[in-house]
Amino acid sequence: MHVVIGGAFAGKSAYVQQAYPKAQWVTPEEYPDQVKEKTIIVSGISSWLQAGGTEEKFWNWFSLIRKDLYPVLILQEMGQGLVPMDAEDRRVRDENGRIAQRAVKEAVKAEYVWHGLIECWKNISEENTYS
């Protein structure tokens, strides 16, 4: 798994689109069994969480992704250490943070995008990636 994380509108999607031009994009609302490409890009996670999704539901959905696919997760960094005043905003931030922690732990590659600049934080192996 490849994780790309960064702030809103930091350039994550553009970077992933360029890195994986043939990949199929999906959201956690879609059934991941309909994938035809080797690489699956999972986006829209923060919006899905705001609509009521949870970390548990996300990983249950993620487990349905075929093992022969290479998932790329686009995650939004939320809060930058600031705690939202609204309880629902805190829930979304916390759920997103727990998803990000597990994803980065399990990923073979993790990158942070800030103002279009990419910083590699983890790169275990390139042999499992598909373009």
BATORMI-629401 format. One record per atom (N, C-alpha, C, CB): x, y, z; residue in three letters. Coordinates in steps of 0.2 Angstrom, whole numbers, padded with zeros to 4 digits, always signed. Glycine has a CB too. Example, Ala and Ser with C-alpha at 12.3 -4.5 7.8 and 13.67 -1.06 7.14 Angstrom:
<rs>
+0066-0028+0039ALA/+0062-0022+0039ALA/+0066-0016+0039ALA/+0057-0022+0045ALA/+0064-0011+0035SER/+0068-0005+0036SER/+0064+0000+0039SER/+0070-0003+0029SER/
</rs>
This chain:
<rs>
+0004-0006+0000MET/+0000+0000+0000MET/+0004+0006+0000MET/-0005+0000+0006MET/+0002+0011-0004HIS/+0006+0018-0004HIS/+0001+0023-0001HIS/+0007+0020-0011HIS/+0003+0027+0004VAL/-0001+0032+0007VAL/+0002+0039+0005VAL/-0001+0031+0015VAL/-0003+0043+0003VAL/-0001+0050+0002VAL/-0005+0054+0006VAL/-0002+0052-0006VAL/-0002+0058+0011ILE/-0006+0062+0016ILE/-0003+0069+0015ILE/-0005+0059+0023ILE/-0008+0074+0017GLY/-0006+0081+0017GLY/-0012+0085+0018GLY/-0003+0083+0010GLY/-0011+0091+0018GLY/-0017+0096+0020GLY/-0022+0096+0014GLY/-0014+0103+0021GLY/-0027+0100+0015ALA/-0032+0101+0010ALA/-0029+0105+0004ALA/-0039+0104+0012ALA/-0030+0103-0002PHE/-0028+0106-0008PHE/-0021+0107-0008PHE/-0032+0113-0009PHE/-0017+0102-0006ALA/-0009+0103-0006ALA/-0006+0100-0012ALA/-0007+0099+0000ALA/-0010+0097-0016GLY/-0007+0094-0022GLY/-0007+0086-0022GLY/+0000+0096-0023GLY/-0010+0083-0017LYS/-0010+0076-0017LYS/-0013+0072-0023LYS/-0014+0074-0010LYS/-0019+0074-0025SER/-0022+0071-0030SER/-0019+0072-0037SER/-0030+0074-0031SER/-0016+0078-0038ALA/-0012+0079-0044ALA/-0006+0074-0044ALA/-0010+0086-0045ALA/-0003+0074-0039TYR/+0003+0070-0038TYR/+0002+0062-0039TYR/+0007+0071-0031TYR/-0004+0060-0036VAL/-0005+0053-0037VAL/-0008+0052-0044VAL/-0011+0051-0032VAL/-0011+0056-0047GLN/-0014+0055-0054GLN/-0008+0055-0059GLN/-0018+0061-0056GLN/-0002+0059-0058GLN/+0004+0059-0062GLN/+0008+0052-0060GLN/+0008+0065-0060GLN/+0008+0050-0054ALA/+0012+0044-0053ALA/+0008+0038-0055ALA/+0013+0044-0045ALA/+0002+0038-0055TYR/-0002+0032-0057TYR/-0007+0033-0062TYR/-0005+0028-0051TYR/-0005+0035-0068PRO/-0010+0037-0073PRO/-0015+0032-0075PRO/-0006+0040-0079PRO/-0014+0026-0075LYS/-0019+0021-0077LYS/-0023+0018-0071LYS/-0015+0015-0080LYS/-0022+0021-0065ALA/-0026+0018-0059ALA/-0033+0020-0059ALA/-0022+0021-0053ALA/-0037+0016-0056GLN/-0044+0017-0055GLN/-0045+0020-0048GLN/-0048+0010-0056GLN/-0049+0025-0049TRP/-0051+0029-0043TRP/-0057+0027-0040TRP/-0051+0037-0044TRP/-0057+0026-0033VAL/-0064+0024-0030VAL/-0064+0028-0023VAL/-0064+0016-0028VAL/-0070+0028-0020THR/-0071+0030-0013THR/-0073+0025-0009THR/-0076+0036-0014THR/-0073+0026-0002PRO/-0076+0020+0002PRO/-0083+0019+0001PRO/-0074+0022+0009PRO/-0087+0023-0003GLU/-0094+0022-0004GLU/-0095+0016-0009GLU/-0097+0028-0006GLU/-0090+0015-0013GLU/-0090+0011-0019GLU/-0088+0004-0017GLU/-0086+0013-0025GLU/-0091-0001-0020TYR/-0089-0008-0019TYR/-0083-0009-0023TYR/-0095-0013-0022TYR/-0077-0011-0019PRO/-0071-0012-0022PRO/-0070-0018-0027PRO/-0065-0011-0017PRO/-0075-0022-0028ASP/-0074-0028-0032ASP/-0074-0026-0039ASP/-0079-0033-0030ASP/-0076-0020-0041GLN/-0077-0018-0048GLN/-0071-0015-0051GLN/-0083-0013-0049GLN/-0065-0016-0049VAL/-0059-0014-0051VAL/-0056-0018-0057VAL/-0054-0013-0045VAL/-0054-0014-0062LYS/-0051-0017-0068LYS/-0044-0016-0069LYS/-0055-0015-0074LYS/-0041-0011-0065GLU/-0034-0009-0065GLU/-0030-0013-0060GLU/-0033-0002-0065GLU/-0024-0013-0060LYS/-0020-0016-0055LYS/-0019-0011-0049LYS/-0013-0018-0058LYS/-0019-0005-0050THR/-0019+0000-0045THR/-0025+0003-0043THR/-0013+0005-0046THR/-0027+0004-0037ILE/-0033+0007-0035ILE/-0032+0013-0030ILE/-0038+0001-0031ILE/-0034+0018-0032ILE/-0033+0024-0028ILE/-0039+0026-0024ILE/-0031+0030-0033ILE/-0039+0026-0018VAL/-0044+0027-0013VAL/-0044+0034-0011VAL/-0044+0022-0007VAL/-0049+0038-0013SER/-0049+0045-0011SER/-0056+0047-0008SER/-0048+0050-0017SER/-0057+0053-0006GLY/-0063+0055-0003GLY/-0065+0052+0004GLY/-0069+0053-0007GLY/-0059+0050+0008ILE/-0060+0047+0014ILE/-0063+0052+0019ILE/-0053+0044+0017ILE/-0060+0058+0019SER/-0062+0063+0024SER/-0070+0065+0023SER/-0058+0070+0024SER/-0072+0066+0017SER/-0079+0067+0015SER/-0083+0061+0018SER/-0080+0068+0008SER/-0081+0055+0017TRP/-0085+0049+0019TRP/-0085+0049+0026TRP/-0081+0043+0016TRP/-0080+0051+0030LEU/-0080+0051+0037LEU/-0085+0056+0039LEU/-0073+0053+0040LEU/-0085+0062+0036GLN/-0090+0068+0038GLN/-0097+0065+0037GLN/-0089+0074+0034GLN/-0098+0061+0032ALA/-0105+0058+0031ALA/-0107+0053+0036ALA/-0106+0056+0024ALA/-0103+0051+0041GLY/-0105+0046+0046GLY/-0100+0040+0046GLY/-0111+0044+0045GLY/-0095+0040+0041GLY/-0091+0034+0041GLY/-0087+0034+0048GLY/-0086+0034+0035GLY/-0084+0028+0049THR/-0080+0027+0055THR/-0073+0023+0053THR/-0083+0023+0060THR/-0068+0023+0057GLU/-0062+0019+0056GLU/-0064+0012+0055GLU/-0057+0020+0062GLU/-0068+0009+0059GLU/-0070+0002+0059GLU/-0073+0000+0052GLU/-0074+0000+0064GLU/-0078+0004+0050LYS/-0081+0003+0044LYS/-0076+0004+0038LYS/-0087+0008+0043LYS/-0072+0009+0038PHE/-0067+0010+0033PHE/-0063+0003+0032PHE/-0062+0016+0034PHE/-0060+0001+0038TRP/-0056-0005+0037TRP/-0060-0012+0035TRP/-0052-0007+0044TRP/-0066-0012+0037ASN/-0070-0017+0035ASN/-0071-0017+0027ASN/-0077-0017+0038ASN/-0072-0011+0024TRP/-0073-0010+0017TRP/-0066-0011+0014TRP/-0075-0002+0016TRP/-0061-0009+0017PHE/-0054-0010+0014PHE/-0052-0017+0013PHE/-0049-0006+0018PHE/-0054-0021+0018SER/-0053-0028+0018SER/-0056-0032+0012SER/-0055-0032+0024SER/-0061-0029+0008LEU/-0064-0032+0003LEU/-0060-0031-0004LEU/-0071-0028+0002LEU/-0055-0026-0003ILE/-0051-0025-0009ILE/-0047-0031-0011ILE/-0046-0019-0008ILE/-0047-0034-0017ARG/-0043-0040-0019ARG/-0036-0039-0017ARG/-0044-0041-0027ARG/-0033-0045-0015LYS/-0026-0045-0013LYS/-0021-0044-0019LYS/-0024-0051-0010LYS/-0023-0045-0025ASP/-0019-0044-0031ASP/-0018-0036-0033ASP/-0021-0048-0037ASP/-0022-0032-0030LEU/-0022-0025-0031LEU/-0017-0021-0027LEU/-0029-0022-0031LEU/-0015-0015-0030TYR/-0010-0011-0026TYR/-0014-0005-0024TYR/-0004-0009-0030TYR/-0016-0004-0017PRO/-0020+0002-0015PRO/-0016+0008-0014PRO/-0024+0000-0009PRO/-0018+0014-0016VAL/-0015+0020-0015VAL/-0020+0024-0011VAL/-0012+0024-0021VAL/-0019+0026-0005LEU/-0024+0030-0001LEU/-0022+0037-0001LEU/-0024+0027+0007LEU/-0026+0041-0002ILE/-0025+0048-0001ILE/-0029+0051+0005ILE/-0028+0052-0008ILE/-0025+0053+0010LEU/-0028+0055+0016LEU/-0026+0062+0017LEU/-0025+0051+0022LEU/-0031+0065+0020GLN/-0030+0073+0022GLN/-0028+0073+0029GLN/-0037+0076+0021GLN/-0023+0077+0030GLU/-0020+0079+0037GLU/-0025+0084+0040GLU/-0013+0081+0037GLU/-0028+0082+0045MET/-0033+0087+0048MET/-0030+0090+0055MET/-0039+0083+0049MET/-0031+0096+0056GLY/-0030+0099+0062GLY/-0024+0102+0063GLY/-0032+0095+0067GLY/-0018+0099+0061GLN/-0012+0101+0062GLN/-0011+0103+0070GLN/-0010+0107+0058GLN/-0013+0098+0074GLY/-0013+0098+0081GLY/-0018+0103+0085GLY/-0006+0101+0083GLY/-0022+0106+0081LEU/-0028+0110+0084LEU/-0034+0105+0085LEU/-0029+0116+0079LEU/-0037+0106+0091VAL/-0043+0102+0092VAL/-0049+0106+0090VAL/-0043+0100+0100VAL/-0053+0103+0086PRO/-0059+0107+0084PRO/-0064+0108+0090PRO/-0063+0103+0078PRO/-0068+0113+0090MET/-0073+0114+0096MET/-0079+0110+0095MET/-0075+0122+0096MET/-0081+0109+0089ASP/-0087+0105+0088ASP/-0085+0097+0089ASP/-0090+0106+0081ASP/-0090+0094+0092ALA/-0089+0087+0094ALA/-0088+0082+0087ALA/-0094+0084+0098ALA/-0093+0084+0083GLU/-0093+0080+0076GLU/-0086+0081+0072GLU/-0099+0082+0072GLU/-0084+0087+0072ASP/-0077+0089+0069ASP/-0072+0085+0073ASP/-0076+0096+0069ASP/-0072+0084+0079ARG/-0067+0081+0083ARG/-0067+0073+0081ARG/-0068+0082+0091ARG/-0073+0071+0081ARG/-0074+0064+0079ARG/-0071+0062+0072ARG/-0082+0062+0079ARG/-0073+0066+0067VAL/-0070+0065+0061VAL/-0062+0066+0061VAL/-0073+0071+0056VAL/-0060+0071+0064ARG/-0052+0071+0065ARG/-0049+0065+0068ARG/-0050+0078+0068ARG/-0052+0063+0073ASP/-0049+0057+0077ASP/-0050+0051+0073ASP/-0053+0056+0083ASP/-0056+0050+0069GLU/-0056+0044+0065GLU/-0051+0044+0059GLU/-0064+0043+0062GLU/-0051+0050+0056ASN/-0046+0051+0051ASN/-0039+0049+0053ASN/-0046+0058+0048ASN/-0037+0052+0059GLY/-0030+0051+0062GLY/-0029+0043+0063GLY/-0030+0055+0068GLY/-0034+0040+0066ARG/-0033+0033+0067ARG/-0032+0029+0060ARG/-0039+0030+0071ARG/-0036+0031+0055ILE/-0035+0027+0049ILE/-0028+0029+0046ILE/-0040+0030+0044ILE/-0026+0035+0047ALA/-0019+0037+0044ALA/-0014+0033+0048ALA/-0018+0044+0045ALA/-0014+0032+0054GLN/-0009+0029+0058GLN/-0008+0022+0056GLN/-0011+0029+0066GLN/-0014+0018+0055ARG/-0014+0011+0053ARG/-0011+0011+0046ARG/-0021+0008+0054ARG/-0014+0015+0042ALA/-0012+0015+0035ALA/-0004+0016+0034ALA/-0016+0020+0031ALA/-0002+0021+0037VAL/+0006+0022+0037VAL/+0010+0016+0040VAL/+0007+0028+0040VAL/+0007+0013+0045LYS/+0011+0007+0048LYS/+0011+0002+0043LYS/+0007+0005+0055LYS/+0005+0000+0040GLU/+0005-0005+0035GLU/+0008-0004+0028GLU/-0002-0008+0035GLU/+0009+0002+0027ALA/+0011+0004+0020ALA/+0018+0002+0018ALA/+0010+0012+0019ALA/+0020+0001+0012VAL/+0026+0000+0010VAL/+0029+0007+0008VAL/+0027-0005+0004VAL/+0025+0012+0007LYS/+0027+0018+0005LYS/+0023+0024+0008LYS/+0028+0019-0003LYS/+0025+0029+0011ALA/+0021+0034+0013ALA/+0025+0041+0012ALA/+0020+0033+0021ALA/+0021+0045+0009GLU/+0023+0052+0007GLU/+0019+0057+0010GLU/+0024+0052+0000GLU/+0022+0063+0011TYR/+0018+0069+0014TYR/+0019+0074+0008TYR/+0021+0072+0021TYR/+0013+0077+0007VAL/+0013+0083+0001VAL/+0011+0089+0005VAL/+0008+0081-0004VAL/+0015+0094+0003TRP/+0014+0101+0006TRP/+0015+0106+0001TRP/+0018+0102+0013TRP/+0010+0110-0001HIS/+0011+0115-0007HIS/+0014+0112-0013HIS/+0015+0120-0004HIS/+0012+0106-0015GLY/+0014+0102-0021GLY/+0021+0099-0020GLY/+0015+0107-0026GLY/+0024+0100-0014LEU/+0031+0097-0013LEU/+0030+0090-0010LEU/+0036+0101-0009LEU/+0033+0085-0012ILE/+0033+0078-0009ILE/+0039+0076-0005ILE/+0031+0073-0015ILE/+0037+0074+0001GLU/+0042+0072+0005GLU/+0041+0064+0007GLU/+0043+0076+0012GLU/+0046+0060+0005CYS/+0045+0053+0007CYS/+0047+0052+0014CYS/+0050+0049+0002CYS/+0042+0049+0017TRP/+0043+0047+0025TRP/+0044+0040+0026TRP/+0036+0049+0028TRP/+0042+0036+0021LYS/+0043+0028+0022LYS/+0044+0025+0015LYS/+0038+0025+0026LYS/+0048+0021+0014ASN/+0049+0017+0007ASN/+0052+0011+0008ASN/+0053+0022+0002ASN/+0048+0006+0010ILE/+0051-0001+0011ILE/+0053-0005+0005ILE/+0046-0005+0015ILE/+0049-0004+0000SER/+0050-0008-0006SER/+0046-0005-0012SER/+0048-0015-0006SER/+0049-0005-0018GLU/+0046-0003-0024GLU/+0043-0009-0028GLU/+0051+0001-0028GLU/+0045-0015-0026GLU/+0044-0021-0030GLU/+0036-0022-0031GLU/+0048-0027-0028GLU/+0032-0020-0026ASN/+0025-0021-0026ASN/+0021-0016-0029ASN/+0023-0022-0019ASN/+0024-0011-0032THR/+0020-0005-0035THR/+0018-0007-0042THR/+0024+0001-0034THR/+0013-0004-0045TYR/+0011-0005-0052TYR/+0009+0002-0054TYR/+0004-0009-0052TYR/+0011+0004-0060SER/+0009+0010-0063SER/+0003+0010-0068SER/+0015+0013-0067SER/
</rs>
